[in-house]
Each structure stands twice: as C-alpha cells, then as structure tokens.
Amino acid sequence: MGEHTRTTFPQEIVDEWAGLGLDLPALFSAGHLGERMDLRILYASPDEVTGTLPVEGNTQPYGLLHGGASAVLAETLGSVGAMLHAGPGKLAVGVDLNCTHHRGIRSGLITGTATPVHRGRSTATYETVITDEDGKRVCTARLTCLLRDAPAGADGAGTDAGTGAGTLATPPEGR
C-alpha cells in the first residue's frame, strides 16, 4: 500500500477532543476497508474533509475506477465531517448515500472534498466532490448521517469497519 499519512486537524478540534484518551487520526481514519483500498484522509474539520484514493487496485473488470470505490471515499469523508460536527459523545450513522458518476477513469489518484449541506442536532448531510488529477469531476455524492448519543463510556472510540468514522462496530440499539 501507499505511504501512510497523518490526518491534519484544526487546533479547535484537537482541543475539543483532548483529554479523552483517543487517537484522533486513528479514530477518524478510513478504517479497515479504507486501509485495504489505500484511502487517505488528509484534512478533517466539521467544515471540510479531504482525502485521496488511488485508482489502481480499486477498479472494476473493465479497468475503470469502481463506482463503489467512489462511494467508500464519499461515505468515509462525509462520516468524518458528521462526527466532527457532532462532537465527542455522539456517533454518526450513515442512513443515505447517493452517488452520481460523471466520468470513468483508469489511472491516477482521485481526491474527494466533503463539505456540509446541513448540520443539525440529529442529522448531518455532506456533499463530496470527487475529482481526478486534472481537477475534472469524476463523481458527486451526498451522504446523510443520523447523529446519535454514544453509549455510556464509548465516547465514539469504536470504529465501523465500513467507514471508520467513529461509529460503533455494533450499531446502537434500534438500528
């Protein structure tokens, strides 16, 4: 896999999560699936989350970037944004993901940038624009997450194998 990078967080996020005994870059990572796909989160704040994904190793049988790879990138970035918006003590659980694939690509590195469309108390919606190395739009995605209280003592410390965005491996009761 590629070179490992550490996610950059604004100081206010570092301060907000300080003292919880959590490794922010690990908590707000791409998780096991993202690691296998070589997804990297470069920058994370409630206002913007940016990450990259190589096309190589994430293609469908025709040699094009797999649409599911774009979906993984979009869901990961949007989930991280939703978790950072919600803050410690809350979990973000993806409830709707919509992806429009604009063009096929066969090589290079794609970059996704997730920005908020709506940030409320119980839901957060992020739009992710995914571009190729020339800045051409490859995919546009929208993710809505339900924001739930974390179980006592969890503090968002678990990770969902799909998004790695601080959701619990076992969803809270009622999901």
Secondary structure by P-SEA (a helix, b strand, c coil): ccbbbbbbbcaaaaaaaccccccccccccccaaaaaacccccccccccccccccccccccccccccaaaaaaaaaaaaaaaaaaaacccbbbbbcbbbbbbcccccccbbbbbbbbccccccbbbbbbbbbcccccccbbbbbbbbbbbccccccccbbbccccccccccccccc
